[in-house]
Amino acid sequence: MEISASSIVVLGGTALDLLARVPYYPITDGNVVATSLARQPGGVGANVAVGMARLGQQVILLGAMGNDETGDFLRAELEDAGVDMSYVLIRPNMATQSCFIAVNPRGERRIYALPGAVILETPAELNEEVIRQARALHIAPCYKEVALAAIALAREYDLFVSYAPADVYWPQGPQAVREVARQVDLLILNRVEAAGLTGLDDPRQSIERLLEWGYGPLVLTLGEEGVLIGDQGRALRIPAYPVSGEHGYLVEDTTGAGDAFTAGLVTGILMGLSLDRAARLGTAVAALKLRESGAQAGLPTLEEALQLALQRAELLVHA
């Protein structure tokens, strides 16, 4: 497939999600009967890529998968969603990564991952031509050496670089995340990841500490409490869109909400929005995604997200 100069490259992976709806989480040694079980595409990198594609972006995924039926299923699903899968590596004799996700009636989730082929493992596996011709690089969970090599290529070709590690302990730990985070244009974390990097449980203290250490600009997501933006030594809070009540949106499943936010945020920045307005677009995308079960289900179009954002007069687009 031809590479477009307007493409966004997502460095990350895809995985199979086995999504079980449960009435409650059992105590230790207890059990619970699931009310449903669904087989759906997931994986942080793939979730972000699909979110961007749904928002009208041209997206190329750089990752890996096994040569199994699961990999075939995921490839077909992402291609149907508009993601270019032409450059994903196939690892012979390996299974594709999968996750078991239990979701309770409040839309909360617990995730159990089964390792498999999912991300690039060495810098030699990077496709320089793909990165050279793109306009932006987004890095999802990734090996430090691969991420740094990709960033070096992005700098050579003047790409915007964003990074959402999604888990500061996988695959190599907090120090690897810190090293990558220092090299990017925008860092995106949730409160758990920020605590893992700083040792501070309070989100505002975490973002202030990261700013003191020289990280930034950065965005810290807080779920239903919205987001904190850290830039130029200051922290700004942006509320989330209501997801319950008369004017809210039903929370069916929070799986992938953070990835949906990331897709909206980065898309907004590439549209020319300021960081705070791009974050407002991200919160609209995340709120709309909560309507359906599954990490990639319910992701809105750009028109839908802008309509929600503009209803609250929080976003003026000059795209």
N, C-alpha and C positions, 0 to 999 in steps of 0.2 A: 504494500500500500504506500502511496506517495506521502512523504512527510511535508506538512504545511508549516510555513514560517510562523504561523499563528498558534501552533500547537503548544499545549502544556504537557510536559513530561512528568509523570508520577512515578517515582522510584519507590516501589513497595510490592506488596503481594496480594494474592487472592486466596480465599479459603472457603471451604464448605461449612455453612452453619446448620446444625441440627437444632432447631428452635422448638423447645417444649414449653407449653403453657401449663403452669402449676398453680393450684389454689393457694399454696403457702410453701415456705421453705421448711423442710423437716429439721428437727433437732438432731444432734449427733446420734447415730445408730437408728434414727427414725426413717420413715419412708413416706412418700407422697405419690398419688396417682395423677399423672399428667392428663390434662383434658384434650390436648392435641399435640401433634408432632409434625413439623414442617421442614422440608429440605430447601435451603435457600442460599444464594451466593453471599459471601461476606469477605472479610479480610480488610484491614484498615486502608491499605493503599487502594484496593479495588473500590471500597466504599467511597473514598474521596474522588476517585476517577469517575465513577458513575454519577456522583453528585455534580461534578463539573460538567460532564457531558449533558446531563439533564438541563443544566443552566445555559446550554448552547455553546459550550467550549469544545474545541477539538482536542482530544486527550489521547495520549499514548501511555500505556502501562509498561514499565520495565520491571519484570520480576521473573518468577519461575513457578513451574508446576510439574507434577508427575505425569507420566504417560499412562494415565488410568482413566476410568470412566468418570471419576469425579472431576478431573482436569478438563475432560471433554465437555462436561456439563457446565462448568464455570466459564470456559472460553465462549461457549455459545450464548450464555446469559449476558456476559459483558459485551460481546459484539452486538447483541440485540439492543443493549442499552446505549450503544454509540461509542464505546471505547475501542480504540485500535489495539488489538492483541497480537499484531504481527511480530512484535519483537520480544514477546515473552519466551523465555527459555524452557524447553521440555527436558526434564531430567529422567533418563532411562532407568527403569527398574526402581522407581521411587513412587511412593504414594503422595498425593496432594494433601496439604495440611487441612485439617478439619477442626471444628470447635463444637462443643455441646453447650447450648445456652438455655438456661432455665429462666423464664419470665413469669413474675407473679402478677396478680390483678392490678397492681399499681403501676405496672410497666417497668418495674425494676428488674435487673438481670444479674445472673451469676454465670460466668463464662469459664469453661474448662477446655483447654486447647490440647489437641493431639498433634505433635510435631510432624512435619513432612515438607516436601518441596514447596517453597513460598517466596523466598527473596533471593537476590543475587548474592553470591558468597565471596567473590573476589573482584577487584577493580578490572581485571582482564575481561570480565563478562559484561562490562558496560558497553553500550553501543554509542560511540562518540558521534557518529553521523546524526543519530536521532537527537542528541542533546545540542549539537552544533546548530541545527536548523530550527530549534524551538525558540519560544520567547520567554518561557518560564519553566522552572524546575521545582516540583514539590517533593519533599523527602518524607516518607512515612517510616515506620520502624525498619531499621537497616543496619547492617554492619558498618562500624565506624570507617574502616578503610574504604569501603565502597562509597559511602556518603561523601567523604572528603575528596575522593577522586572525582566524583560527579560534580561537586562544588567547584573544584579547580577547573573543570571543563566549562562549567556554567560561567565562571568569571572570565575565562578566555573569550567567550562568545557573548558576554554582556547580558546574561539572563537574570531575571528576578528569581530569588531562591527563598522558599519557605520551608519550614521544618516542623512537623508535629510528631514527636517520638512515640506518643500513645502509651508507652510503657518504659519507664526509665530503667527497668531491670532486665528487659529482654531487647536485643539478644546479648548485650555485652555489659550492661550496668550503667550507673549514673555518670561515671567519669567519661565514658565514651560519649554519652549524650551531651555532656558539657562541652567536650571538644568540638563536636559537630555544631552545637548551638552557637558557638562563638563566631562561626564563619558565615552565618546566614543573614538574610535581610529581614526575616520575620520568624519569630519563635512562637509556637502555639502549644499551650499546655493546659491540662486540667488541674484541679486542686490536689489530687493525689500525686501527680507527677511533680508539681511544684514543691510539695512537701518532701518528696523523695530527693529532689535536687538540693534543697536548702536546709532540711531538718526542721522546718517551721510549719506548724499545722494551720496557722492563720493565713488565709490567702493574700490579704493585703500586705502582711509582713513578708510573705514569700516573694511577692512581686517587687516590693521595695528592696529586699535583699538582692534579688537578681539584677535589678537596675543598678544597685551599688557595685555589684561585681562586674558591670559593664555589658550585661546582656540587654538587648532591646534594639528596636521595638519588639514588644511581646504582648501576647494576649493570653489571659488565663480564664478558662471557662469554668462556670460555677453552677451548671445545670439550671434549675428553676430560678436561681438567684441572678442569672444573667452572666455577664463577663466583666473582667477587669482589663483595661488597656494600660500598659506601661510604656511610656514614650517620653524621651527628653526629661527624665528624672521625675515624672509625675504619674500618678495612677488615676484613671478615670473609670467609673463604674457605669455600665450600660445595662439596664434591666432586660430580662427575658420577656418574650411575649407570653401573655396568659395562656395556659394550657388546660384550664378547667373553669367551670362557671359559665355564666350566660354568654360572655363574649370570648371565651377561651376555646382551645382545641383539645379534644379528647386525647389523653395519653394512652395509646394502645401498646406502645413498646418504645423504650428509650435506646434500644440497641442501634448504634450507628448515629445517634444524634450529634455527638461531638464531631464525627467525620462529616456530617451534613453541614455543620457550622463552618468547618474548615473549608469545604468546597465553596460555600457562599462568601466567606471572608476573602479568600484568595481571588475568586472571580471578581468581587467588588473592587479590589485593589487594581486588578488588571484592566478594569473598566475605567480607571482613573479616579475612583472615589478616595476620599481621605480615609485614614485608618479607622476612625470612629464610625463613619458612615458605612464602610465596608463591614465592620463588625455588626452593625444594625441589620445589614442584609443577611449576614451569617445567622443571626438569631432568628430572622424570619424563616430562612431555609430550614433550620433545626426545628422550629415550632411546627411547621407544616409536615415535616418528616414523621413526627410522632403519631400521626394519624393511623399508620398502618404497621403491621408486624413485619419484622425483618430489617436487616441493616440497610438494604437498598430499596425497600418498598416505601412508597409515600414521598419520595424525593420530588420536589416541585420543579416546575419550569421557572425560568427567570421572570416571566410575566406574572406568575402566581406569587412568587416571592416579593416582587416589587409592589404588587397590588396590596399585599399585607403590610409591607413597610410604609407605603404611602398613606394607608388608612390612618396611621398614627402620626402622619406628617413628620416622620423622623428621617426621611431619606429623599434627597433631591438628586436626580441622576443627570449627569452631563456626559453621556457616553457617545 
